[in-house]
């Protein structure tokens, strides 16, 4: 009997930890702007977490034969919540910044500091403040989607370009594409080997390799659904 109770306690404790982490992530995400779906999930979590907490206290009393003990606090549960396995230094990601937009990023570090935080670098910084890493909860950092193939850019495409020796990407327009000859020894098969772009701010024309050209610093794919569904799953328990 006690084994069954202990197993149930462990299962509910895991649910409690997941729900507290989800609530914490939702509260941070809502700081970026109003979201009806996130607010609804938050309400569900705020109702279910105290119920789980009370159930854990009763189960703890059954296993010890003593008066109900205080289960882990929400802060303690959040501190033990682990980042997903894919989150490690160097991993490409997408993250929601304080302006409510999703950006391409690179995971810089992961550590515990009250909560388990993820330190993320902007992958394509366009402003000086983007050169500094940002500290985020795991719930608003998601795996990266493949970037647009630069061979699909055409003359007239609006892009971001990175000049040699620079740290900030600049708005530019593709003015010419140079292709390697099909079947050449480099195996490029006609894929664009360099792009000539005109920098929007200065009018300067510069030839750059495909790795120095990208579509945008923003991640235009909607990622909110991933966070909401994960939080909803935690709320459902």
RAZIGI-V882258 format. One record per backbone hydrogen bond with DSSP energy under -0.5 kcal/mol. NH is the residue of the N-H (numbers start at 1). CO is the residue of the C=O. If there is no record, write none. Layout:
nh = [NH & NH]
co = [CO & CO]
This chain:
nh = [5 & 6 & 7 & 8 & 9 & 10 & 11 & 12 & 13 & 14 & 15 & 16 & 17 & 18 & 19 & 20 & 21 & 22 & 23 & 24 & 25 & 26 & 27 & 28 & 29 & 30 & 31 & 31 & 32 & 33 & 39 & 40 & 41 & 42 & 43 & 44 & 45 & 46 & 47 & 48 & 49 & 50 & 51 & 52 & 53 & 54 & 55 & 56 & 57 & 58 & 59 & 60 & 61 & 62 & 63 & 64 & 65 & 66 & 69 & 77 & 78 & 79 & 80 & 81 & 81 & 87 & 88 & 90 & 91 & 93 & 94 & 95 & 96 & 97 & 97 & 100 & 103 & 104 & 105 & 106 & 107 & 108 & 109 & 111 & 113 & 115 & 116 & 117 & 117 & 118 & 119 & 120 & 120 & 121 & 122 & 123 & 124 & 130 & 131 & 132 & 134 & 136 & 136 & 138 & 140 & 141 & 142 & 144 & 152 & 153 & 156 & 157 & 159 & 159 & 160 & 161 & 162 & 163 & 166 & 169 & 170 & 172 & 173 & 174 & 175 & 176 & 178 & 179 & 180 & 184 & 187 & 191 & 193 & 194 & 195 & 196 & 197 & 197 & 198 & 199 & 199 & 200 & 203 & 206 & 208 & 212 & 213 & 214 & 219 & 220 & 226 & 227 & 228 & 229 & 230 & 231 & 232 & 233 & 234 & 235 & 236 & 237]
co = [1 & 2 & 3 & 4 & 5 & 6 & 7 & 8 & 9 & 10 & 11 & 12 & 13 & 14 & 15 & 16 & 17 & 18 & 19 & 20 & 21 & 22 & 23 & 24 & 25 & 26 & 27 & 28 & 29 & 30 & 35 & 36 & 37 & 38 & 39 & 40 & 41 & 42 & 43 & 44 & 45 & 46 & 47 & 48 & 49 & 50 & 51 & 52 & 53 & 54 & 55 & 56 & 57 & 58 & 59 & 60 & 61 & 61 & 57 & 73 & 74 & 75 & 76 & 77 & 78 & 84 & 86 & 107 & 88 & 105 & 142 & 103 & 140 & 95 & 101 & 97 & 95 & 217 & 93 & 121 & 91 & 119 & 119 & 117 & 115 & 113 & 78 & 111 & 115 & 136 & 109 & 118 & 134 & 106 & 130 & 104 & 104 & 127 & 128 & 129 & 120 & 118 & 134 & 116 & 137 & 138 & 94 & 92 & 149 & 150 & 174 & 154 & 157 & 172 & 214 & 170 & 212 & 161 & 163 & 125 & 161 & 159 & 198 & 157 & 196 & 196 & 194 & 177 & 191 & 181 & 184 & 188 & 178 & 178 & 208 & 176 & 195 & 206 & 173 & 197 & 204 & 171 & 199 & 197 & 195 & 209 & 210 & 160 & 102 & 218 & 223 & 223 & 224 & 225 & 226 & 227 & 228 & 229 & 230 & 231 & 232 & 233]
